[in-house]
Amino acid sequence: MISPNPKIVIMGGGFAGMAALLSLTRYSKKARVPWDIILIDPGTGHALFPEIPQVLERGLDIHSRILDFSTLLKGTDVHFRQGRVTQVDRRHRQVFFAEGGPLHYDCALLAVGTQAAFPNVPGLHTHAWPVRTAGDAAHISKWLGHKPLRRIVIAGGGFTGVELAASLSDRYQVAVLERRDALLPNMARGHGRYALAYLKASGVGVWLSENIVRVGRRTVYTEEHQLSYDLLIWAGGIKPPNWILESGIPCGPDGYPIVNAWGQVDDRLFVAGDLWKLKGHSSGQTAQVAEAMGTFIGKVMAARVLGSGMPRPFHHGAHGMVVSLNRRRGVGWVLMPSVSLHGVVAGKLKRIALTRYRWTVVRHRRSAKNRRVS
């Protein structure tokens, strides 16, 4: 048991951080003891990132898919501190910020997500825009709305790259560059083939097995071709923020924190979301997995606080995965990888999943408000 009135710090208001917060507040209510829960995030709201391609496709305001923290946390006992974390001192259990003094914790969750990992290609980091945060998406949206763009090149044919290409194909000339020999490499080959056929039928140029060797101000050069662009989007590799390793947190060769089967770096610091790299997990780092991780870590933290038994090690059995190809179509699977879906049915399933998640977050705020009134 840690403390009857612990200070629990959640770093990151993404899918993992919000799921952990919802889980912790439920356990705090059952314990009937106030817990000092603090959410830290550099932004002002929880971004529904899987909906960003739809926003770009329809030309909507990007902020319509950002749920403000002040609204989400209203009526709860959770405190929000806006700030960018720069260091975690495990010895003294402190979190440091770019601005302002440090914050002590009894338990902390590291769910700050990842950042774009640009390979050592001349000009790529200078000219390409990543799409990892709501701020990145807002910048791209601004360019799409105010610049006479003609051609967009997307570097990366994974989940993000395919969804962006499909959403932008109606209004722009779009090309996708993928260094591997198939799209959606984290899914079954048939899904990648379906996505390839759909994108080509939509007028998207798809270049597989293409390695970018140099990027100019308006041209991308591969080993055999060159493509002109007005906007270059990087949807390729990702990596943990550099400050995690610099903080002395034990990390593997790829820079990801080393954790046990309960997401623990040590008995007080936990990891969830993109930073928890699961061994043998082929589905990739998705919002669905992050949400499951956050819920699990909330349960583990509560067990540490209450001195109760620990749950079984984390295991995520995904119920399905669908990649959007536009507002109405998609490709993926449900129940097990062998049950494939594509077209309108897959698109409808994706919309249902997004609606369910949004309702879960909003319902928590309403129930918390009702508890305080009663």
C-alpha positions in Angstrom: 0.0 0.0 0.0 1.5 3.4 -1.1 -0.6 6.0 0.7 -4.2 6.6 1.8 -4.2 9.8 -0.2 -1.8 9.3 -3.0 -0.7 11.9 -5.6 -1.0 10.2 -9.0 0.4 11.9 -12.0 -0.7 11.0 -15.6 1.6 12.3 -18.2 -0.2 12.5 -21.5 -3.9 13.0 -22.3 -4.1 10.7 -25.3 -6.0 7.4 -25.5 -3.8 5.6 -22.9 -3.8 8.5 -20.4 -7.5 9.1 -20.6 -8.3 5.4 -20.2 -6.1 5.3 -17.1 -7.7 8.4 -15.7 -11.2 6.9 -16.2 -10.1 3.7 -14.6 -8.5 5.4 -11.6 -11.5 7.6 -10.9 -13.7 4.5 -10.7 -11.4 2.9 -8.2 -11.1 6.1 -6.2 -14.9 6.3 -5.9 -15.1 2.7 -4.7 -12.4 3.3 -2.1 -14.3 6.4 -0.8 -10.9 8.1 -0.2 -9.9 11.2 -2.2 -7.0 10.6 -4.5 -5.0 13.5 -5.8 -5.0 12.8 -9.6 -3.2 15.2 -11.9 -3.3 15.1 -15.7 -0.4 16.7 -17.6 -0.5 17.5 -21.3 1.1 20.1 -23.5 -2.2 20.7 -25.3 -5.6 21.9 -24.1 -7.7 18.9 -25.1 -8.0 15.2 -25.9 -7.5 14.7 -29.6 -9.7 12.1 -31.3 -6.8 11.4 -33.7 -8.4 8.5 -35.6 -11.0 11.0 -36.8 -8.4 13.4 -38.3 -8.5 11.9 -41.8 -12.3 12.5 -41.9 -11.7 16.1 -40.8 -9.2 16.7 -43.6 -11.5 14.9 -46.2 -14.5 17.1 -45.3 -12.5 20.3 -44.8 -13.7 20.7 -41.2 -12.1 22.6 -38.3 -9.5 20.4 -36.7 -10.6 21.6 -33.3 -14.0 19.9 -33.7 -12.1 16.7 -33.0 -10.4 17.9 -29.8 -12.3 17.5 -26.6 -11.3 20.3 -24.2 -9.8 19.0 -20.9 -11.6 21.7 -18.9 -14.9 20.3 -20.2 -14.0 16.6 -19.9 -12.7 17.0 -16.3 -15.5 19.3 -15.1 -17.2 17.8 -12.1 -14.4 15.4 -11.3 -11.6 15.6 -8.7 -8.9 15.5 -11.4 -6.6 18.5 -11.8 -5.2 19.5 -15.2 -1.8 21.1 -15.6 -0.8 22.2 -19.1 2.9 21.7 -19.8 5.5 19.8 -21.7 7.4 17.2 -19.6 11.2 17.3 -20.0 12.4 14.9 -17.4 11.3 12.3 -14.8 13.5 11.9 -11.7 12.7 8.4 -10.5 14.9 8.6 -7.4 13.0 11.6 -6.0 9.8 10.9 -7.8 9.5 14.2 -9.5 8.3 15.4 -12.9 10.0 18.4 -14.5 8.6 20.8 -17.1 9.9 23.2 -19.8 8.3 25.9 -17.7 7.4 26.0 -14.0 8.6 24.0 -11.0 8.7 20.2 -10.6 5.8 18.1 -9.4 6.1 15.3 -6.9 4.3 11.9 -7.4 3.5 8.8 -5.5 2.6 7.0 -8.6 3.0 8.2 -12.2 2.1 7.0 -15.7 4.3 7.8 -18.7 1.9 8.0 -21.7 3.4 10.9 -23.6 3.3 9.0 -26.9 6.0 9.0 -29.6 7.4 11.4 -32.1 8.3 11.2 -35.8 11.5 9.3 -36.5 13.1 10.8 -39.5 15.8 8.6 -41.2 19.0 10.2 -42.1 17.9 11.4 -45.5 19.1 14.8 -46.7 16.3 17.4 -46.7 13.6 15.0 -45.3 13.4 16.5 -41.8 13.5 20.0 -43.2 10.7 19.7 -45.8 8.4 17.0 -44.5 5.6 17.6 -42.0 4.9 14.8 -39.5 1.4 13.9 -38.4 1.8 12.7 -34.8 -0.1 15.3 -32.8 -3.2 17.5 -33.1 -0.8 20.4 -33.7 0.7 18.6 -36.7 -2.8 17.9 -38.1 -3.8 21.6 -37.5 -0.8 22.8 -39.5 -1.6 20.4 -42.4 -5.2 21.5 -42.3 -4.2 25.1 -42.5 -2.0 24.5 -45.5 -4.8 22.6 -47.2 -7.3 25.4 -46.6 -5.1 28.4 -47.6 -2.6 27.2 -50.1 -3.3 26.4 -53.8 -1.9 22.9 -53.4 -1.9 20.6 -56.4 0.1 17.5 -55.4 0.6 15.8 -52.0 3.2 13.2 -51.4 2.8 10.9 -48.4 5.9 9.1 -47.2 4.7 5.9 -45.5 2.1 3.3 -46.4 1.0 2.2 -43.0 -2.3 2.9 -41.2 -1.8 6.7 -41.1 -0.5 7.0 -44.6 -3.2 4.9 -46.2 -6.0 6.8 -44.3 -4.6 10.2 -45.2 -4.2 9.2 -48.9 -7.8 8.0 -49.2 -9.2 11.0 -47.4 -7.3 13.5 -49.6 -7.7 11.8 -53.0 -10.9 13.5 -53.9 -9.5 17.0 -53.8 -5.8 16.6 -54.6 -3.3 14.6 -56.6 -1.9 12.2 -54.0 1.1 9.9 -54.2 2.2 7.3 -51.5 5.8 6.2 -51.1 6.3 3.0 -49.2 9.8 1.4 -48.7 8.3 -2.1 -48.2 6.7 -4.2 -50.9 3.1 -3.8 -49.6 0.7 -1.3 -48.0 -0.5 -1.9 -44.4 2.5 -4.1 -43.5 1.1 -4.8 -40.0 -2.0 -6.4 -41.4 -2.6 -9.5 -43.6 -1.4 -9.2 -47.1 -4.9 -9.3 -48.5 -5.8 -6.1 -46.6 -2.8 -4.3 -48.2 -3.8 -5.5 -51.6 -7.4 -4.3 -51.1 -6.1 -0.9 -50.0 -3.7 -0.7 -52.9 -6.5 -1.4 -55.4 -8.8 1.1 -53.8 -6.2 3.9 -53.7 -5.2 3.3 -57.4 -8.9 3.3 -58.4 -9.2 6.6 -56.6 -6.4 8.1 -58.6 -3.7 7.8 -55.9 -0.2 7.0 -57.2 1.3 4.2 -55.1 5.1 3.5 -55.2 6.2 0.4 -53.4 9.7 -0.7 -52.5 10.8 2.9 -52.9 13.6 4.3 -50.7 13.8 8.0 -50.4 17.4 9.2 -50.9 17.0 12.9 -51.0 14.4 15.6 -50.6 14.4 19.0 -52.2 12.2 22.0 -51.7 9.6 20.7 -54.2 10.9 17.3 -55.2 11.3 13.9 -53.6 14.1 11.7 -55.0 14.0 7.9 -54.7 16.6 5.4 -56.0 14.9 5.3 -59.4 12.3 8.1 -59.5 11.6 11.7 -58.6 8.2 13.1 -57.6 7.2 16.7 -57.4 5.1 17.9 -54.4 3.5 20.9 -52.9 3.1 19.3 -49.5 5.2 16.4 -48.2 3.7 14.5 -45.2 5.9 12.1 -43.2 3.8 9.1 -42.1 6.7 6.8 -41.6 8.6 5.6 -38.5 8.2 6.8 -34.9 10.4 6.8 -31.8 10.1 7.7 -28.1 11.0 11.3 -27.1 14.7 11.7 -26.5 14.3 13.0 -22.9 13.1 9.6 -21.7 16.5 7.9 -22.2 18.2 11.1 -21.0 16.2 10.9 -17.7 17.9 7.6 -16.9 14.8 5.5 -17.5 16.1 2.0 -18.6 15.4 1.6 -22.3 16.1 -1.0 -25.0 18.3 -0.5 -28.0 15.3 1.2 -29.8 14.9 3.7 -27.1 11.6 2.3 -25.7 11.3 2.0 -21.9 11.9 -1.5 -20.5 8.9 -2.6 -18.5 7.6 -5.8 -17.0 4.3 -7.6 -17.9 2.4 -5.1 -15.7 3.7 -2.0 -17.5 6.1 -1.1 -14.7 9.5 0.6 -15.0 9.7 0.4 -11.2 7.1 0.1 -8.4 6.0 3.7 -8.8 6.5 4.5 -12.5 4.3 2.9 -15.2 4.2 3.1 -19.0 1.3 2.8 -21.5 0.3 3.7 -25.0 2.8 3.9 -27.8 5.7 3.8 -25.3 4.9 0.3 -24.2 6.2 -1.9 -26.9 4.6 -5.3 -26.7 6.6 -8.3 -27.6 5.0 -10.4 -30.4 2.2 -8.0 -31.0 1.7 -7.6 -34.7 -1.2 -5.2 -34.7 0.9 -2.2 -34.3 0.5 0.8 -31.9 -3.2 1.8 -32.2 -5.7 3.7 -30.2 -7.5 0.5 -29.4 -4.4 -1.0 -27.8 -3.5 2.2 -26.0 -7.0 2.4 -24.5 -6.7 -1.2 -23.2 -3.3 -0.5 -21.8 -4.5 2.6 -20.0 -7.5 0.8 -18.4 -5.1 -2.0 -17.3 -2.6 0.4 -15.8 -5.3 2.2 -13.9 -6.2 -1.1 -12.3 -2.6 -1.9 -11.4 -2.1 1.6 -9.9 -5.2 1.2 -7.8 -4.0 -2.2 -6.6 -0.7 -0.6 -5.6 -2.5 2.3 -3.8 -5.0 0.0 -2.0 -2.6 -2.8 -1.2 -4.8 -5.3 -3.0 -3.7 -8.2 -5.2 -2.2 -7.5 -8.6 -4.2 -8.4 -11.7 -2.8 -10.9 -14.2 -0.2 -9.7 -16.7 -1.5 -7.5 -19.5 -2.8 -9.3 -22.5 -4.7 -7.5 -25.2 -6.9 -9.7 -27.4 -8.0 -7.3 -30.1 -11.6 -7.6 -31.2 -10.8 -6.2 -34.6 -9.0 -3.5 -36.6 -10.3 -1.4 -39.5 -8.4 1.2 -41.6 -10.6 3.9 -43.1 -10.5 4.4 -46.8 -12.9 7.3 -46.8 -16.0 8.3 -44.8 -17.9 5.2 -45.8 -15.4 2.5 -46.6 -12.6 0.6 -44.9 -10.6 -2.6 -44.8 -9.8 -4.8 -41.8 -10.9 -7.7 -39.7 -13.1 -8.6 -36.7 -13.1 -11.3 -34.0 -10.0 -13.0 -35.5 -7.6 -12.1 -38.2 -9.1 -14.6 -40.6 -12.5 -12.9 -40.7 -11.9 -10.1 -43.2 -14.1 -7.1 -43.8 -13.9 -4.5 -46.6 -15.9 -1.8 -48.2 -19.0 -0.2 -46.7 -19.4 -2.8 -43.9 -15.8 -2.1 -42.6 -16.4 1.6 -42.9 -19.5 1.4 -40.8 -17.7 -0.7 -38.1 -15.0 2.0 -37.9 -17.6 4.7 -37.4 -19.3 2.7 -34.7 -16.1 2.2 -32.8 -15.2 5.9 -33.0 -18.7 6.9 -31.8 -18.5 4.4 -28.9 -15.2 5.8 -27.7 -16.4 9.4 -27.9 -19.6 8.4 -25.9 -17.4 6.6 -23.3 -15.4 9.7 -22.6 -18.4 12.1 -22.5 -20.5 9.7 -20.4 -17.7 9.7 -17.8 -17.9 13.4 -17.5 -21.7 13.4 -17.1 -21.7 10.7 -14.5 -19.0 12.5 -12.5 -21.0 15.7 -12.6 -24.1 13.8 -11.4 -22.2 12.2 -8.5 -21.1 15.7 -7.3 -24.7 17.0 -7.6 -26.1 14.1 -5.6 
